[in-house]
Amino acid sequence: ITHKRRLFVKGGTSSTPDYSAIYFTQNTPNQATGLLNDMFTEMSVLREEKTSLLYFYTEGTGTRTGPVPLELRFECYTGDLDPADDKEPAHWKLERLEWMEPPESYGISDDYGYYSTPNYSFGVFLRPGTYRVIAKNRTHSTALQEGTNANSEDRPNQLTPILLEEEKSFFLSERLSPERSEVFSPYGSRTFQAQNEFFISTRGNDTPSGFIQPMRFTVSGLDGIPDPSNRRLKTITSTFDPTAKIPRPPDGYYPGPFQFVGGNTAFGVQNFSGISVWTVPGLYRAYGARGPLSILEVFSLDTRPGLGFQTKDLTTFQAPLPEGWIAFDTPGPTQATSGGMLPCEQLSSALAEGVGVVARTEIDHQADADALYREFTSDLAYEDDYRAAIGSQPFVINARSSNLDGYGTVTAYFTSVDVNGRSGGARPSKGWTLADFLTQADGKYNVIHRPRGPEGIFTKLGFNPALPLSQAAPWWNETGLLSLRKTNGDFDALEIINAGSIASSDINLWWSEFKSVREDWFALLNQQKPQAFTKAVGFSSGRFSVDTPVGLVRTYLNIGEDELIQSELEPILAALKSGAAVVSSGPMLEVKVGSAGPGASAVINGSPSSVVLEVTLVAPDWLPVDELRVVVNGRVVKIINDPKNDPAFVPSDEDSRFYTGSINIPVPVGKDAWLVVEAGAPLGTTGAYKPEKSWSIVMKGIYPVAITNPIFLVLSGGEYTPPGL
């Protein structure tokens, strides 16, 4: 038997139709309609069969940019009754199946002009016959067995069976949507919308419209109305020039919006042109924030029938970090390997969450951070004034990760990339030990992820925080065949909080995992010196932005007065290596003993029984901080309940998010020590955290917590002696 097959490939931007074909046939590369039309017409030529063309429009939830996936079924009548009334499924044969693929941009400009993206108009080739069209999604379904043919010269305004004749076209006047049978009257007029689309735009408080103002929005239903559940939509605008083989500059009208919608959230970089969310008719409350330290914008939405088109223009205030600090995060891998986000989606989410530095990592693949930074920022085609809210951020650093059998997931940072090499120059990790990775991944900073997770190294190989390190983890000092004398324990930091694990587990399990790693880390600090201690970092590590935005957990780094540029990110590495870091899923802490902050040593004169700890707590009104804890040598020695209302803390006159205070902390007399400061939810918290509060709604239910890296208290005149277990 001889088989002949043809491969049909449609290339180009996801938004620009191929105008060499009939416009209505929707020849955009990411909408299968055009490709299926090409296949159908070629097959008809080979078989010497006649064809017909059915034109139609979609509307409501049936558009390409609608809130839920849509399926269109084109079924040919095979019965012998009146096709207008025959509902028997056996009398209808499926001839063609279509689904609506959302475009990625409003349109595109090139040397020949501006092309808008067709979202509503379609044309499909079919065999001659009598048809019905079924439009269906997860909530509605409508079967149209009669229609008005606008191309008919005899009966252009009369309902007839949808009869497709040879080499003729049928222009269906009735617009298609799954909800049509419920929202249209028998006379063809719309009575209400099944879902309403509303637009939100943003601007800074001291800038005109058109300036960049990233933000994430969350919409919550009121009075029993469920939260919206939008399908994933993205608006990128940027395109690739197939001739020059480089990214094409974005259109001047809509440069670099980088907008993403999914579930009840939406976020974007440039929102002056509006970002849209769909809702069923009802009352809603919407929230806008740029990370947990921003001022929360709250407004109501009323999308009940009869209220017309809904828009909201938000003016927001900038919320800077304490001077010298920057937010750093490592999202999970992208769609390039094992993740669900696009690289540009991660950077867009970072800007919408106030994260200034992002590590770009993939599984056993070396990402090119500089190339991503260039492409992303070139799409933000604005003058400096327009970029005031973001400056040159987000900066991107190179990284690569591996899932090591028996050792868990580990990431190497500040790696080198070979743009012409296989996997970007990343060596394959099959069979590696952790020690092998620390050498062969060639990173300048290495982090083990989720050591107490199901596949984490402490879970798999064991770690007992009650025992000395040599007994607690016998694997610690083991080497590997490729490690060049490095040991498994030579990693730089452990991930003490991982936000991505919430999406795949229970909040109680997530909190329990954090507390276990916390105890493990304290046990390590009790046996280590300031010159070489295990740092704590925390990351979002998310797979999808809809449940784990970039920065849901982040690490604040103190880089001092250094000015960052993409080509010189050494201050980030220096802060990581020194431990000048605070991990947070909510508040920010700036703490000092004397002039020493996290990662540094404070020289203590004499043998005092207490030291003075200077604390600046950063938390806006909507961010709950139930308590502030001070840990010395692994033991909580002081708890301040509700610190924002405690007399020990004075709110700032200039920025209401800042609270400062001095606290006397008891320390062991005549001994060296270390201290860590925590703030947020109590350690005994269980279950949903303040579920009715805006914090839980906006921040995906995560418990707010901040934990600093240690300040070492060194008695003057001697070397630091670890306190021991």
C-alpha positions as CSV (number, residue, x, y, z in Angstrom):
1,I,0.0,0.0,0.0
2,T,1.3,3.4,-1.0
3,H,0.4,6.3,1.3
4,K,0.9,9.9,0.2
5,R,0.9,12.6,2.9
6,R,1.3,16.4,2.8
7,L,2.6,18.5,5.7
8,F,1.0,21.9,6.0
9,V,2.9,24.5,7.9
10,K,1.6,28.1,8.6
11,G,4.2,30.6,9.8
12,G,4.4,34.2,10.7
13,T,3.1,36.4,13.5
14,S,0.1,35.1,15.5
15,S,-1.9,38.1,14.6
16,T,-1.5,39.1,10.9
17,P,-3.7,37.3,8.4
18,D,-2.3,35.9,5.2
19,Y,-4.0,38.3,2.8
20,S,-3.1,36.1,-0.2
21,A,-6.1,34.1,0.8
22,I,-9.7,35.2,1.4
23,Y,-9.7,37.5,4.4
24,F,-12.7,35.8,6.0
25,T,-10.9,32.5,6.0
26,Q,-8.9,33.7,9.0
27,N,-5.4,32.8,7.8
28,T,-3.6,33.7,10.9
29,P,-0.9,31.2,11.9
30,N,-2.1,30.4,15.4
31,Q,-5.8,30.0,14.3
32,A,-6.2,26.6,12.7
33,T,-9.1,27.8,10.5
34,G,-6.8,28.9,7.7
35,L,-4.6,25.8,7.9
36,L,-7.7,23.5,7.7
37,N,-9.0,25.5,4.8
38,D,-5.8,25.0,2.9
39,M,-5.9,21.3,3.6
40,F,-9.6,21.1,2.6
41,T,-9.1,22.9,-0.7
42,E,-6.1,20.9,-1.6
43,M,-7.9,17.6,-0.8
44,S,-10.9,18.8,-2.9
45,V,-8.6,19.4,-5.9
46,L,-7.0,16.0,-5.6
47,R,-10.4,14.3,-5.3
48,E,-12.0,16.5,-7.9
49,E,-14.8,17.5,-5.5
50,K,-16.7,20.7,-5.4
51,T,-16.6,23.0,-2.4
52,S,-18.7,25.7,-0.6
53,L,-17.8,28.5,1.7
54,L,-19.6,29.4,4.9
55,Y,-19.0,32.9,6.2
56,F,-20.0,33.8,9.7
57,Y,-19.3,36.1,12.6
58,T,-18.9,35.2,16.3
59,E,-19.8,37.4,19.2
60,G,-20.0,37.4,23.0
61,T,-18.0,34.6,24.5
62,G,-17.6,33.2,21.0
63,T,-14.9,35.6,19.9
64,R,-11.2,34.6,19.7
65,T,-10.6,36.8,22.7
66,G,-13.5,35.5,24.7
67,P,-13.2,34.4,28.3
68,V,-13.7,30.6,27.8
69,P,-12.6,28.1,25.1
70,L,-15.1,27.8,22.3
71,E,-15.8,24.8,20.0
72,L,-17.6,25.1,16.7
73,R,-19.1,21.9,15.2
74,F,-20.2,21.9,11.5
75,E,-22.5,19.0,11.0
76,C,-24.0,17.9,7.7
77,Y,-27.6,16.6,7.5
78,T,-28.0,12.9,6.5
79,G,-31.7,12.4,7.4
80,D,-34.8,12.6,5.3
81,L,-36.9,15.0,7.5
82,D,-37.0,18.8,7.7
83,P,-33.4,19.7,8.7
84,A,-34.7,22.9,10.3
85,D,-36.5,20.9,13.0
86,D,-34.7,17.5,13.1
87,K,-32.8,17.3,16.4
88,E,-31.9,13.6,16.1
89,P,-28.1,13.3,16.6
90,A,-27.9,10.3,14.3
91,H,-29.1,12.4,11.4
92,W,-26.2,14.8,11.7
93,K,-22.6,13.9,10.6
94,L,-19.7,15.9,11.9
95,E,-17.8,17.4,8.9
96,R,-15.5,19.9,10.6
97,L,-14.5,21.0,14.1
98,E,-13.1,24.4,14.9
99,W,-11.9,26.0,18.1
100,M,-11.0,29.7,18.7
101,E,-7.3,30.4,19.4
102,P,-6.8,33.8,21.0
103,P,-4.3,36.1,19.2
104,E,-1.3,37.6,20.9
105,S,-1.5,41.2,19.8
106,Y,-3.9,43.9,18.7
107,G,-2.3,44.0,15.3
108,I,1.0,44.7,13.7
109,S,2.7,47.4,11.6
110,D,5.2,46.5,8.9
111,D,6.6,48.1,5.7
112,Y,3.2,47.8,4.0
113,G,1.0,49.3,6.7
114,Y,-1.0,48.4,9.8
115,Y,-3.0,45.1,10.1
116,S,-5.6,44.7,12.8
117,T,-6.1,41.2,14.2
118,P,-9.4,39.6,13.0
119,N,-11.2,38.3,16.1
120,Y,-14.8,37.9,15.0
121,S,-14.9,37.0,11.2
122,F,-14.4,33.5,9.8
123,G,-14.9,31.5,6.7
124,V,-14.7,27.8,6.4
125,F,-14.7,25.5,3.3
126,L,-17.1,22.6,3.4
127,R,-18.6,20.1,1.1
128,P,-22.0,21.1,-0.4
129,G,-24.9,20.0,1.7
130,T,-27.3,21.2,4.5
131,Y,-25.6,22.0,7.7
132,R,-26.1,23.1,11.3
133,V,-23.6,24.9,13.4
134,I,-23.2,24.1,17.1
135,A,-21.3,26.6,19.2
136,K,-20.4,25.3,22.7
137,N,-18.3,26.1,25.7
138,R,-18.2,24.8,29.3
139,T,-21.3,26.7,30.3
140,H,-23.5,27.1,27.2
141,S,-24.4,25.5,23.9
142,T,-26.5,26.7,20.9
143,A,-27.3,24.7,17.7
144,L,-28.2,26.9,14.7
145,Q,-30.1,24.9,12.1
146,E,-31.6,27.8,10.2
147,G,-29.9,31.0,9.1
148,T,-30.3,34.1,7.0
149,N,-28.0,34.2,3.9
150,A,-26.9,37.8,3.3
151,N,-25.6,36.7,-0.1
152,S,-28.9,35.4,-1.3
153,E,-30.5,37.5,-4.0
154,D,-33.9,35.8,-3.7
155,R,-34.4,35.6,0.1
156,P,-31.7,37.7,1.9
157,N,-33.8,38.3,4.9
158,Q,-35.6,35.0,5.3
159,L,-34.7,32.1,7.6
160,T,-33.8,29.0,5.7
161,P,-31.9,25.8,6.3
162,I,-28.2,26.4,6.0
163,L,-27.9,25.0,2.5
164,L,-24.4,25.2,1.0
165,E,-24.3,24.9,-2.8
166,E,-21.5,24.0,-5.1
167,E,-19.0,26.8,-5.7
168,K,-21.2,29.3,-3.8
169,S,-20.9,31.1,-0.5
170,F,-23.4,31.3,2.3
171,F,-23.0,34.5,4.5
172,L,-24.6,33.7,7.8
173,S,-26.2,36.9,9.2
174,E,-26.8,35.4,12.6
175,R,-23.8,35.8,14.8
176,L,-22.6,32.7,16.6
177,S,-22.0,32.2,20.3
178,P,-22.7,29.4,22.8
179,E,-25.1,31.6,24.7
180,R,-27.1,32.7,21.7
181,S,-30.2,30.6,22.4
182,E,-30.4,32.2,25.9
183,V,-29.5,35.9,25.3
184,F,-31.4,36.5,22.0
185,S,-35.1,36.9,21.7
186,P,-37.1,35.0,19.0
187,Y,-37.0,38.2,17.0
188,G,-33.2,38.3,16.8
189,S,-32.5,41.1,19.3
190,R,-30.1,40.7,22.2
191,T,-31.7,40.8,25.7
192,F,-28.6,40.6,27.8
193,Q,-24.9,39.6,27.8
194,A,-23.8,36.2,29.2
195,Q,-20.5,37.7,30.2
196,N,-19.3,41.3,30.2
197,E,-15.9,42.6,29.3
198,F,-14.5,45.5,31.3
199,F,-11.2,47.4,30.8
200,I,-8.8,48.7,33.5
201,S,-6.0,51.2,32.7
202,T,-3.3,52.5,35.0
203,R,-1.1,55.5,35.4
204,G,1.3,56.8,38.1
205,N,0.1,59.5,40.4
206,D,2.5,62.1,39.0
207,T,2.6,61.0,35.3
208,P,0.2,61.5,32.4
209,S,-1.6,58.8,30.5
210,G,0.8,56.7,28.4
211,F,3.5,56.3,30.9
212,I,4.4,52.7,31.9
213,Q,2.7,51.6,35.1
214,P,2.8,47.8,35.7
215,M,0.2,46.3,38.0
216,R,-1.7,43.1,38.8
217,F,-5.4,43.0,39.2
218,T,-7.6,40.5,41.1
219,V,-11.4,40.4,40.8
220,S,-13.5,38.9,43.5
221,G,-17.3,38.1,43.3
222,L,-19.7,39.6,45.8
223,D,-23.1,38.5,47.1
224,G,-22.6,34.8,46.1
225,I,-21.3,35.6,42.6
226,P,-18.3,33.3,41.9
227,D,-14.9,34.8,41.0
228,P,-14.3,35.2,37.3
229,S,-12.6,32.3,35.6
230,N,-11.0,33.6,32.4
231,R,-9.0,31.4,30.1
232,R,-5.4,32.3,29.6
233,L,-5.0,35.2,27.2
234,K,-1.9,37.2,26.4
235,T,-1.1,40.4,24.5
236,I,2.5,40.7,23.6
237,T,2.6,42.8,20.4
238,S,6.3,42.1,19.6
239,T,7.0,40.0,16.5
240,F,9.9,38.4,14.8
241,D,11.2,39.8,11.5
242,P,11.8,36.6,9.3
243,T,13.9,38.6,6.9
244,A,16.3,40.2,9.3
245,K,16.1,37.3,11.8
246,I,15.7,39.7,14.7
247,P,12.8,41.0,16.8
248,R,10.8,43.6,14.9
249,P,10.2,46.9,16.8
250,P,6.6,47.0,18.2
251,D,3.9,49.1,16.8
252,G,3.9,52.7,17.9
253,Y,0.4,52.6,19.1
254,Y,0.7,49.6,21.5
255,P,4.4,49.2,22.4
256,G,5.1,46.3,24.7
257,P,2.0,45.8,26.8
258,F,3.0,42.3,27.8
259,Q,-0.5,41.7,29.3
260,F,-1.6,38.3,30.6
261,V,-5.0,37.2,31.8
262,G,-6.1,34.0,33.5
263,G,-8.6,33.0,36.2
264,N,-9.6,36.0,38.2
265,T,-6.3,37.9,37.7
266,A,-4.7,40.0,35.0
267,F,-1.4,41.8,34.9
268,G,0.7,43.8,32.4
269,V,3.6,46.2,32.0
270,Q,1.9,48.9,29.9
271,N,-1.7,49.3,30.8
272,F,-2.7,52.7,29.5
273,S,-4.5,51.1,26.6
274,G,-6.4,48.9,29.0
275,I,-6.3,45.3,30.1
276,S,-9.6,43.4,30.0
277,V,-11.3,40.9,32.2
278,W,-14.6,39.1,31.6
279,T,-17.3,38.5,34.3
280,V,-20.8,37.1,34.4
281,P,-23.3,39.8,35.3
282,G,-23.1,40.8,39.0
283,L,-21.3,42.8,41.6
284,Y,-17.5,42.5,42.1
285,R,-14.7,44.0,44.0
286,A,-11.4,44.5,42.1
287,Y,-8.0,45.0,43.6
288,G,-4.9,46.5,42.0
289,A,-1.4,46.1,43.5
290,R,2.2,46.0,42.5
291,G,3.5,43.5,45.0
292,P,2.9,43.1,48.7
293,L,4.5,46.4,49.7
294,S,2.5,48.6,47.3
295,I,-0.5,50.7,48.1
296,L,-3.6,48.6,47.4
297,E,-6.1,50.1,45.0
298,V,-9.7,48.8,45.6
299,F,-12.8,49.6,43.5
300,S,-16.2,48.1,42.8
301,L,-17.5,46.7,39.6
302,D,-21.2,46.5,38.7
303,T,-21.6,44.4,35.5
304,R,-25.4,43.7,35.9
305,P,-27.5,44.0,32.8
306,G,-28.3,47.5,31.4
307,L,-25.2,49.3,32.8
308,G,-23.3,49.4,29.6
309,F,-19.6,49.3,28.9
310,Q,-17.4,49.3,32.0
311,T,-14.0,50.9,32.3
312,K,-11.7,52.0,35.2
313,D,-8.7,54.3,35.0
314,L,-6.5,53.8,38.1
315,T,-4.1,56.3,39.4
316,T,-1.5,54.6,41.7
317,F,1.3,55.8,44.0
318,Q,4.8,54.5,43.8
319,A,6.0,52.4,46.7
320,P,9.8,52.3,46.9
321,L,11.8,49.9,49.0
322,P,14.2,51.1,51.7
323,E,17.2,52.7,50.1
324,G,19.8,50.2,48.9
325,W,17.4,47.2,48.6
326,I,16.1,45.4,45.6
327,A,13.7,42.4,45.2
328,F,15.1,39.3,43.6
329,D,13.2,36.1,42.5
330,T,13.7,32.9,40.7
331,P,10.5,31.7,38.9
332,G,10.3,28.1,37.8
333,P,11.5,27.0,34.3
334,T,9.5,28.3,31.3
335,Q,7.8,26.5,28.5
336,A,11.2,26.0,27.0
337,T,11.7,23.0,29.3
338,S,9.3,22.0,32.1
339,G,7.3,25.1,33.0
340,G,4.1,26.8,31.9
341,M,5.1,30.5,31.5
342,L,6.8,32.3,28.7
343,P,10.1,34.1,29.5
344,C,8.5,37.5,28.7
345,E,5.6,36.5,30.9
346,Q,8.0,36.0,33.9
347,L,9.5,39.4,33.3
348,S,6.1,41.1,32.9
349,S,4.9,39.4,36.1
350,A,8.1,40.6,37.9
351,L,7.5,44.2,36.9
352,A,3.8,43.9,37.9
353,E,4.9,42.6,41.4
354,G,7.8,45.1,42.0
355,V,10.6,42.5,41.5
356,G,13.7,44.2,40.1
357,V,15.9,41.2,39.4
358,V,14.9,37.8,37.9
359,A,17.0,34.6,37.5
360,R,16.2,32.9,34.2
361,T,16.6,29.2,34.6
362,E,15.7,26.0,32.7
363,I,16.1,22.3,33.5
364,D,19.5,21.2,32.0
365,H,19.5,24.1,29.6
366,Q,21.5,27.3,29.9
367,A,19.3,30.3,29.4
368,D,20.7,33.5,27.7
369,A,19.7,36.2,30.2
370,D,21.3,39.1,28.3
371,A,19.5,38.2,25.1
372,L,16.1,38.0,26.9
373,Y,16.8,41.3,28.6
374,R,17.6,43.0,25.3
375,E,14.6,41.6,23.5
376,F,12.2,42.4,26.4
377,T,13.4,46.0,27.0
378,S,13.6,46.8,23.3
379,D,9.8,46.1,23.1
380,L,9.3,48.7,25.7
381,A,9.9,51.4,23.1
382,Y,9.7,54.4,25.4
383,E,11.8,57.4,26.4
384,D,13.3,57.4,29.8
385,D,10.5,59.6,31.3
386,Y,7.9,57.1,30.2
387,R,9.8,54.3,32.0
388,A,10.1,56.2,35.4
389,A,8.1,53.5,37.2
390,I,10.5,50.7,36.2
391,G,13.7,52.4,35.2
392,S,15.9,49.7,33.6
393,Q,14.3,46.8,35.4
394,P,13.9,43.9,35.4
395,F,17.5,42.8,35.3
396,V,18.0,39.2,34.3
397,I,20.8,36.8,35.5
398,N,21.9,33.5,34.0
399,A,21.0,30.3,35.7
400,R,20.4,26.6,35.1
401,S,18.7,24.0,37.2
402,S,18.7,20.2,37.4
403,N,16.5,17.6,39.0
404,L,19.1,15.3,40.6
405,D,18.0,11.8,41.4
406,G,18.1,11.5,45.2
407,Y,19.3,15.0,45.7
408,G,16.3,17.1,44.6
409,T,16.3,20.2,42.5
410,V,19.3,22.6,42.6
411,T,20.0,25.8,40.7
412,A,23.3,27.4,39.7
413,Y,23.4,31.2,39.3
414,F,25.7,33.4,37.3
415,T,26.5,30.7,34.9
416,S,28.0,31.2,31.4
417,V,26.1,30.6,28.2
418,D,27.3,29.2,24.9
419,V,24.8,30.6,22.4
420,N,26.0,28.2,19.7
421,G,26.3,25.2,22.0
422,R,23.9,22.4,22.6
423,S,21.5,23.3,25.5
424,G,23.2,26.7,25.6
425,G,26.3,25.0,26.8
426,A,24.7,23.2,29.8
427,R,26.2,19.8,30.5
428,P,23.6,17.0,31.0
429,S,23.1,16.1,34.7
430,K,22.1,12.5,34.4
431,G,23.8,10.5,37.1
432,W,25.3,13.5,38.9
433,T,25.5,13.8,42.6
434,L,24.9,17.2,44.2
435,A,28.7,17.6,44.5
436,D,29.0,16.9,40.7
437,F,26.5,19.6,40.0
438,L,28.3,22.2,42.1
439,T,31.3,21.7,39.9
440,Q,29.9,20.9,36.5
441,A,27.1,23.4,36.4
442,D,29.8,26.1,36.7
443,G,27.7,28.5,38.7
444,K,29.1,31.1,41.1
445,Y,26.2,30.6,43.6
446,N,24.2,27.4,44.2
447,V,20.8,26.9,45.9
448,I,19.1,23.7,46.9
449,H,15.3,23.9,46.5
450,R,12.7,22.5,48.9
451,P,15.1,20.4,50.9
452,R,12.1,19.1,52.9
453,G,9.9,18.7,49.9
454,P,8.9,15.2,48.7
455,E,12.0,14.9,46.5
456,G,14.2,17.2,48.6
457,I,17.7,16.3,49.7
458,F,16.9,16.4,53.4
459,T,13.9,14.2,52.8
460,K,15.7,11.7,50.5
461,L,19.1,11.5,52.2
462,G,18.1,12.5,55.7
463,F,18.9,15.4,58.0
464,N,18.4,15.4,61.8
465,P,18.6,18.9,63.2
466,A,19.1,17.6,66.7
467,L,22.5,16.0,65.8
468,P,25.9,17.3,65.0
469,L,26.3,17.8,61.2
470,S,28.5,14.8,60.7
471,Q,25.8,12.6,62.2
472,A,22.8,14.6,61.0
473,A,23.8,14.3,57.3
474,P,26.5,11.7,56.6
475,W,26.2,12.6,52.9
476,W,27.3,16.2,53.6
477,N,31.0,15.6,53.0
478,E,30.7,13.1,50.2
479,T,32.2,13.9,46.8
480,G,31.2,12.8,43.3
481,L,33.1,11.3,40.4
482,L,32.9,14.7,38.6
483,S,33.1,17.0,41.6
484,L,36.8,17.7,41.7
485,R,36.9,17.4,45.5
486,K,33.8,19.5,46.1
487,T,31.4,18.0,48.5
488,N,27.6,17.8,48.6
489,G,27.5,20.3,51.4
490,D,29.3,23.0,49.5
491,F,26.1,24.6,48.2
492,D,25.6,28.3,49.1
493,A,22.0,28.5,50.2
494,L,18.8,26.6,50.8
495,E,15.4,27.7,49.7
496,I,13.6,28.2,53.0
497,I,10.2,29.3,51.4
498,N,8.9,28.1,48.1
499,A,5.7,29.6,46.9
500,G,5.2,27.3,43.9
501,S,4.6,24.3,46.1
502,I,1.3,25.8,47.4
503,A,-0.4,25.2,44.0
504,S,0.4,21.4,44.2
505,S,-0.2,20.9,47.9
506,D,-2.2,22.1,51.0
507,I,-1.5,25.4,52.7
508,N,-0.9,23.5,56.0
509,L,1.6,21.2,54.3
510,W,3.4,24.3,52.8
511,W,3.6,26.0,56.2
512,S,4.8,22.8,57.9
513,E,7.5,22.4,55.3
514,F,8.6,26.0,55.9
515,K,8.8,25.4,59.7
516,S,10.8,22.2,59.2
517,V,13.3,23.9,56.9
518,R,13.5,26.8,59.3
519,E,14.5,24.4,62.1
520,D,17.0,22.7,59.8
521,W,18.6,26.0,58.9
522,F,18.8,27.1,62.5
523,A,20.6,23.8,63.3
524,L,23.1,24.6,60.6
525,L,23.7,28.1,61.8
526,N,24.4,26.8,65.3
527,Q,27.4,24.9,63.8
528,Q,28.7,27.5,61.3
529,K,30.8,30.6,61.3
530,P,30.2,34.0,59.7
531,Q,32.8,33.4,57.1
532,A,31.0,30.3,55.6
533,F,27.4,29.9,56.6
534,T,24.4,28.5,54.7
535,K,22.3,31.4,53.5
536,A,18.5,31.4,53.3
537,V,16.7,32.4,50.2
538,G,13.1,32.2,49.1
539,F,11.5,32.2,45.6
540,S,8.2,32.0,43.9
541,S,9.5,28.9,41.9
542,G,6.1,28.9,40.2
543,R,5.0,27.0,37.1
544,F,2.0,29.2,36.1
545,S,1.5,32.9,36.7
546,V,-2.2,32.4,37.4
547,D,-1.6,30.7,40.7
548,T,2.0,31.7,41.5
549,P,2.9,35.2,40.3
550,V,6.6,36.1,40.2
551,G,7.6,37.5,43.6
552,L,4.8,35.7,45.5
553,V,7.9,34.8,47.6
554,R,11.0,36.9,47.0
555,T,14.4,37.6,48.4
556,Y,15.2,41.2,49.2
557,L,18.9,42.0,48.7
558,N,20.9,44.9,50.1
559,I,23.2,46.1,47.4
560,G,23.9,49.4,49.1
561,E,24.7,52.4,46.8
562,D,25.6,50.3,43.7
563,E,23.8,51.2,40.5
564,L,22.8,48.2,38.5
565,I,23.1,47.8,34.7
566,Q,22.5,44.5,32.9
567,S,26.1,44.1,32.0
568,E,27.3,44.6,35.6
569,L,25.2,42.6,38.1
570,E,28.0,41.7,40.5
571,P,26.3,43.6,43.4
572,I,23.6,41.0,43.2
573,L,26.1,38.2,43.5
574,A,27.9,40.0,46.3
575,A,24.7,40.4,48.3
576,L,23.8,36.8,47.9
577,K,27.2,35.6,48.9
578,S,27.3,37.8,52.0
579,G,23.8,36.9,53.1
580,A,22.6,40.5,53.0
581,A,19.1,39.2,52.3
582,V,15.6,39.0,53.7
583,V,13.2,36.3,52.5
584,S,9.6,37.4,52.3
585,S,6.1,36.5,51.2
586,G,4.8,39.7,52.7
587,P,6.5,42.3,54.9
588,M,10.0,43.7,54.6
589,L,12.4,43.9,57.4
590,E,15.5,46.1,57.7
591,V,17.4,45.2,60.9
592,K,20.7,46.2,62.4
593,V,22.7,45.7,65.5
594,G,25.0,48.7,65.5
595,S,25.9,49.0,61.8
596,A,25.7,45.3,61.0
597,G,22.7,44.0,59.0
598,P,21.8,40.5,57.8
599,G,24.9,38.5,56.9
600,A,27.3,40.7,58.8
601,S,28.9,40.6,62.2
602,A,28.4,43.0,65.0
603,V,31.3,43.3,67.4
604,I,29.9,43.3,71.0
605,N,32.0,45.0,73.7
606,G,32.1,43.4,77.1
607,S,29.7,40.6,78.1
608,P,26.2,42.2,77.9
609,S,23.0,40.3,78.7
610,S,21.2,42.1,75.9
611,V,21.8,44.0,72.6
612,V,19.9,46.8,71.0
613,L,18.2,45.7,67.7
614,E,17.1,48.5,65.3
615,V,14.1,47.4,63.2
616,T,12.4,49.0,60.3
617,L,9.2,47.1,59.4
618,V,7.7,47.9,56.0
619,A,4.1,46.8,55.6
620,P,1.1,48.8,54.1
621,D,-2.3,48.8,55.8
622,W,-3.6,45.8,53.8
623,L,-0.7,43.6,54.8
624,P,-1.3,41.9,58.2
625,V,1.6,41.5,60.5
626,D,0.4,39.5,63.5
627,E,3.7,39.4,65.3
628,L,7.4,40.1,65.2
629,R,9.8,37.4,66.5
630,V,13.5,37.6,67.3
631,V,15.4,34.3,67.3
632,V,18.7,33.9,69.1
633,N,20.7,30.7,68.5
634,G,17.6,29.0,67.2
635,R,15.3,30.0,70.1
636,V,12.6,32.6,70.0
637,V,13.5,35.1,72.7
638,K,11.1,37.9,72.0
639,I,7.6,38.2,70.4
640,I,5.9,41.6,69.8
641,N,2.3,41.1,68.9
642,D,0.7,43.5,66.3
643,P,3.9,45.5,65.9
644,K,2.3,48.1,63.7
645,N,0.3,49.2,66.7
646,D,2.9,48.5,69.4
647,P,4.3,51.7,71.1
648,A,7.8,50.4,70.5
649,F,7.3,51.1,66.8
650,V,6.9,54.6,65.4
651,P,5.1,55.1,62.0
652,S,6.9,57.3,59.5
653,D,5.5,60.7,58.8
654,E,6.7,60.5,55.2
655,D,5.6,56.9,54.3
656,S,2.8,55.2,56.2
657,R,4.2,51.8,55.3
658,F,7.3,52.3,57.5
659,Y,7.5,51.5,61.2
660,T,10.8,51.9,63.1
661,G,11.8,50.9,66.6
662,S,14.6,49.9,68.9
663,I,14.3,46.6,70.9
664,N,16.4,45.2,73.7
665,I,17.2,41.5,72.9
666,P,18.5,39.1,75.5
667,V,21.6,37.3,74.5
668,P,23.8,34.6,76.2
669,V,26.3,36.4,78.5
670,G,29.9,36.0,77.5
671,K,29.2,34.0,74.4
672,D,29.0,34.6,70.7
673,A,25.6,34.3,69.1
674,W,23.5,34.9,66.0
675,L,20.1,36.4,65.7
676,V,17.3,36.3,63.0
677,V,14.2,38.4,62.9
678,E,10.9,37.2,61.6
679,A,7.6,39.0,61.0
680,G,4.1,38.0,59.9
681,A,1.8,35.1,60.7
682,P,2.3,33.2,64.0
683,L,4.1,29.9,63.7
684,G,1.0,28.1,65.0
685,T,-1.2,29.4,62.1
686,T,-3.3,26.7,60.4
687,G,-5.9,26.6,57.6
688,A,-7.0,29.5,55.5
689,Y,-5.4,32.8,56.6
690,K,-7.9,35.6,57.0
691,P,-9.8,34.4,53.9
692,E,-12.2,37.4,53.8
693,K,-9.4,39.9,53.9
694,S,-7.9,41.6,50.8
695,W,-4.5,40.1,51.6
696,S,-5.7,36.5,51.1
697,I,-7.7,37.4,48.0
698,V,-4.9,39.2,46.3
699,M,-1.9,37.1,47.4
700,K,-3.3,33.7,46.6
701,G,-3.9,32.7,50.2
702,I,-0.2,32.7,51.2
703,Y,0.7,33.4,54.8
704,P,2.7,36.6,55.1
705,V,6.1,36.0,56.6
706,A,9.5,37.6,56.5
707,I,12.7,36.1,57.8
708,T,16.1,37.7,57.7
709,N,19.5,36.1,57.3
710,P,21.5,36.1,60.6
711,I,23.4,38.9,62.2
712,F,26.3,37.4,64.0
713,L,27.1,38.8,67.5
714,V,30.9,38.5,68.0
715,L,32.4,39.3,71.4
716,S,35.3,41.7,70.9
717,G,38.8,40.4,71.1
718,G,38.3,36.9,69.7
719,E,37.1,34.8,66.9
720,Y,33.5,33.7,66.5
721,T,32.6,30.5,68.2
722,P,29.4,28.8,67.0
723,P,26.9,28.2,69.8
724,G,26.5,24.6,68.9
725,L,23.4,22.4,69.3
